[in-house]
Amino acid sequence: MSDQPDLPNDLHQHVSDLEAKSATAARLFDIRRIIGGLFVVYGIIVTIAGITASDADLRKAEDININLWTGLGMLALGLFFLGWLWLRPTVAPAAPPGEDE
């Protein structure tokens, strides 16, 4: 017997590692995560601006606290995207038939 590693098994292990990393990258960079996270962060900022609005700011907007309503809407949309991501996670694509040998 030789001291050389079993090349097909090493190659199979390397391919399996790359597939796992690819699936992790697909989940990490899912657009729903990015959009949801940004809307939640900006929604919190705008909601705080709406909560702390002065009477002069409200008079400018005809007594409608637009920052509060917009911030709450942004929060709701961001939480919707993050909930969608949690309920329907990204699945890595399957290998084409014939390449699973």
Protein Blocks (a to p, Z undefined) as FASTA:
>chain_A
ZZbdcfklmmmmmmmmmmmmmmmmmmmmgmklmmmmmmmmmmmmmmmmmmmpcfklmmmn
oopafklmmmmmmmmmmmmmmmmmmmmccddddddehilZZ
